[in-house]
Amino acid sequence: SYGQLFMTTFDIAMSLNQTTLKRTEPAGREKTNYLVPNYLAIGVPISKEKKIGFAFGLKPLTSIHYSVNELVNITPKDTLLNNYKGDGGLNQVYLGMAKAWKYMSIGFNTGYNFGRKDIETLKTILYSPDSTYFYQSKSSTKTSFGGAFLKLGVQGEFPIYTIDHPTTKEKTEYAISYGATYTLDQSLRARQDITRATGTYSANTETPIDTALSTTNNPGKINLPSFMSIGLALHKKQVVARGSYDQWVFGLELNQAAWKDSYSFYGKLDPLSNSSMIRGGVQYNPDPYAFENYWSTVIYRAGFFSGKDYVNIDNNGLKVTGFSLGMGLPIRKYRSYDYQFTILNVALQLGQRGSSVNNFKESFLQFTVGYSLSDVWFNKRKYD
């Protein structure tokens, strides 16, 4: 919760992704590698006494980037090459604020979602003695869109059992934390340019000969569904002379979105399903204050996820499963732990979309590196 922020926190992360898409009929295989930013966020405490904080940042929500070739035999001598391209994505710039109490905090995020979707199909006739007399055809649809959003959230934590250690004046505390978020459905305003033409096209030049259709700035709307998530976690906390920390945490989370019922793109429906996902994870931190043993200060993480994706390309649904491993690596700085600390977060995620009932199956691997810096800012200096 932003209301629990004690220090100004700066977070940034990037991911290296590898996906392999396999098709059963007709048999095919496509492999892609790409590097994408995950997020950039800054959280600042407004009032530590009143437990009020805010945050702002920028993050990509979706990404489109592909180029696929398809060969189709028209006659024994003529072959059609179809090149399908897609580029774009949806991004979010946001500002959030929260107020915390003893066992609960309430907050919100609001901001602007914006992006573009460029889809292009290029058709070329190959291997025919007469192919030099056939021009290429190009179909292009470019859409830009944007709109405001609102996300509401509540979370909290309360103790359920405490064990005192009188000899050391320390204690062990077990607690349960809870949280839920709800993002209202959105209607993004869009503008669309459509071109249908024949001519000569290459990577460097485009020479249209005959344009059958060309329209610009066609207005429209893109409707996005609402999103809901709810989660619970069990914590084991150690309260020692230097402070308190979560020694281990186990949590579960459920996410749902009604894509099939609520999504539309310029009034048209896509083959989608209502999505749901359950996630589970465990985190273990032996002792962040055991500076003489670095690996005791490291945070170890593992998790899994399983559910139903919103994509439904063959009307059989698309099951998603996977697991992840990660670590939070403290970066030491001499005599700086009272005022500043830095953590390098690394994670590896493996998963699969699709099963034996689907014509398409995608396996994916994601390696993420994140940098988190926390420091005390905006303190008034005091003099004796």
N, C-alpha and C positions, 0 to 999 in steps of 0.2 A: 504494500500500500504506500502511496505517496505520502500519506500522513505519518508513516513510521520512519521517514527518511531522517537520519541524524547528520549525514554528510552529503555534500554535493557529489553526485555520481555521474560519471561519463562512461557510456557503453557504446561499443562499436563491434561489428562482426561481419565476416564474409564466409562464403561457402563455395567449395569446389564440388560440382555435381557430375556424376556419370550415370547415364541411363541407357538401357538396352531394351529395345522394343522388338518382340518376336510376334510374327503373324503365322497362323496355322494354314489358312487357305485364302489366297495362294501363299505358299511358304515364302517368308521374307524375314529380314533382320536389319534393324537400324540402330546405330550406336552414336551417342552424342556426349560431348564434354563441354562444360561451360562454368565460368566463374561469375558469381553474383554477390552483391552486397546484401546482407541480412537486415541490418537496422543500424540507425544512429540515434542515440537517445541521451538526454541529459535530465537528471532529476535533482531538484533543489528544495530543501526544507524552507518553508516560509516562516513558520513559528514552531520551534521545538516544544515550547511550553504548551501551546494549544494543539499541537500535533496536526499541523496543516502543511501540506507540501504540494508541489506541482512538478510536471515533467512535460517535455516537448521532444519531438523527434520526427524522423523520416524513415519509412520502410517500404519495400516492395511487397505487394500482396500476391500478385500473380505474374507469370512471365510467359511470353510466347516467343519462340525462336526455333524455326525448323526450315529445312529445305530438303524435299524428298522427290526423287525421280521415279517415274513409272513408265515402263515400256509396254505398249499394247500392239499386238499384231493385227493390222487391219486386213491385209491380204498377204499371200505368200511373199510378195515383194515389198510391201509397204508396212512401215512400223511407225507408230505414233509415240513420241516422247512427251510425257506430261511432267512438268516441273511445278511442284506445289511449294509455295513459300509463305511463311508467316512470321510476323515480328511485332513486338509491342509488349503490353502488360499493364497492370493496374498498380498504382503507387499511392501511398498515404502520407500526408503531413498532418501531425496531430498536436494537440495541447490538452493536458489532463490536470485535474486537481482532485484532492481527497482530504477528508477530515477523519481523524481516528479518535476513538474512545478506548476504554479499557479492554473490552472484548469484541469490538466491532469497528470497522471503518467503512465509509461510503464515499464513492468517487465517480468520476466520469471522464471520458475522453471524447473530444470533438475535434473536427478539422475538416479536411478536404481530401477526397479520393479523386485521382485524375489518372489519365493514361490514354493509350491508343491501341488500335488493332488494325494491322495492315495485312491483308490477305491477297495473294496473287497466284494466278494459274497461267503458265506459259505452255502452249502446245506447239510442237515442231514435228514435221514429217521427216523421217530419216530413211536412208538405205534405198530409196526409190530412184530409178534413172530420171524420173521427172521431178524429183524433190526440189530442184533449184527453181522450179516454177511455182512452188507453193510458199506463200508467205506464212509467217508465224502468227498465231493469235494470242492476245494477252487480255486477261480479265483481272481487273484490279479493283479492290474495295478498301478504302482507307477511312477509318473511323476514329475520331477523337472524342473524348467524353470527360465529364467531371461532375462532382456534386458533393454536398456536405454530408456528414454522418454524425451519429451520436451513439456512444457506447456507455452503458451504465454498469456499475459494479459494486459488489459488497463482499467483504471478507473479514475474517476475525480469527481469534485464537483464544482458547481458555484451557486452564490446567485441569487435569482429571485425577492426578495422583502425585504426591511428593514424598521423597525419601530424604530425611535429614541425616547429615554426617557430622555429629557434634565434635568429634576430635579434630577435624580439619575445617570446621565451620563452612563446609560446602554442602550442596544438596543436588539431588537428581530429580528432575521434574518431567512427568509425562503430560503431553498436551495434545489437543485435537484442534486443527485449523480447518476452516471451511471457506469457500468462496464461490461466487456465481457472477456471471456477466451476461448481459443481453445487449446485442447490437440491433437497433431498429432497422427495418427494411428501408432500402434506398431507391431513389429514382434519379439516375444520372442523365443530365442533358448531353446530347451527342450531336455531332456534325459529321456528315459522311460524303466522301467523294467517290464516284463510281465511273470507271472507264472500261469500255469494251472496244478493242481495236485490233486490226491486223497490220503487220509490218515486219521490220527486221529488228531483232532485239539481241543484245549481248550484255556481258557484264559491264562494259564501258560505254556503250552507245545504245540509244533507242531511236528508231526511225519509224514512226507510225505512218502508214500509207492510207488506210481507210478507217475512220472512227465511226463505229455503229452507234455508240452511246457515250455521252460524256456529261455528267452532272456534278455540281459542286455545292457544298454547304447544305446538303439535305438535312433538315432537322429531324430529330427523333429522340427516343428515350430508351434507356437500358434499366430494367428493373432488377434489383438484387434482393435476395431474401434476407430475413432476419437471422441472426446467429445466436445460439444459446450455449452456455457452458456451465457446468457445475462440478465441484470437486471437494474432496475431503483428504486430510493427511493426518497421520499419527507421528508425533515428534518425541524424541528422547533428548531432553536438554540437560546440560551440565552447568551448574552455577558455581563458579570458582572465584578466588580472590581477584583475579585479573579481569573477570567479566563472565558472560554466559555465551553458550553456543549450542547449536543443534548437533549432537553427536551422530544421530541418524534420523532420517525421515523416510516414511513410506506413504505414497499418495496415489489416489485414483482420480481420474477426470473423465467426464462425458461431454462430448460436443455434438450438436445437432444443427442442421440447416435444411429448410424446405425448398431446395432448388427446383424440384419438379413442379411444385405448386405455385412458386412465386417468380421464377426467373423468366425474363423475356428480353429479346434483342431486336429493337425496331418492330415490336409487335409479334415477332416470330418466336416459336418455342424450339429449343434444342432437345435432343434425346438425353435427358438428365434423370437422376434419381434423387430422392431426399436422402441426404448424407447423414451418417452417424459414425462416431469414433469413440472408442474407449482407450484411455491411456493409463499406464501404470508406471511408477518409477520409485527407485530407492536411492538415497544419498547417504554417504557415510563420511564423517570427518573425525579421525581419531582424536586429535587435540590441536587446535590452531595455535595454542600458546606454548607448545613444546618446540621452541625455536632451536633446541640443540639437535632435533631430529626432523629434517625437512619433510620427509615423507609422511610424518604424522600430522603435518599442517595441510596436506593436500586434501581436497574434497573429491571423493570418488562417487561416480554416478552411473546408474544403469536403468534402462527402461524398455518398455514394449508398447506397441499400439496395434489395434485391430478394429476393423470396421468396414463400412460401405462407402465407396467414393461417390461423388456427385456425377461423374461421367458414366454414361450408360450407352456405349456405342453399338452394342449388339443386342440390346434389350434383355440381357441376362444379368445385369448388375455387375459391379466391379468390386471385388473384395480386396481390401488393403491390409497387409500385415507387415510387421517389421520390428526391429529392436535397435537400441542405441547404447553406446558406451561413451563415457566422458570423464574428464578430470578438470578441476579448478586448481591451477598451479599458482601459488603465491609468488610474487616477485619481490625478493628481499631488497630493502634499502636501509642502510645503516642509520639507526636512531630516528626512524621515521614512522614507526608503527602507531604511535599515539596520535598522529596527525594525518597520516596518509597511508593507504595501502592499495596495492595493485594486484589484480588476479588475471592470469592468462587462462581462458577457458578453451578447451579443445574437446571435440565430440566427433564420433563416427556413427553414422546411421545407415543401416542396411534394410531393404524392404522390397516388397513386390506388390504390384497391382495386377489383378486378374487371377483366374484359376483355370481348372480343366474345362469349365463350362464356357469359357470365353475364347473367341477367335484371336484376341490380342492378349498378350501378357508382357508386362513391363517390370524389369528389375532395376532398382536404383541404389546408388551409393552416394552418400553425402559426407564430406569432411568439412567441419566448421571450426574456425578460429575466431575467438572473441577476446576483446581487451576491455577490462573494467577498472576504472580509476576512481577512487573515493578520497575526498579531502574535505577539510573544514574551510569553507569560504565565508566571506562577509562577516567575520567576527570583529566586534569593536575592540580596539586595543585599550588596555588599561595600564595606568602608570601609578606607582606608589608615590 
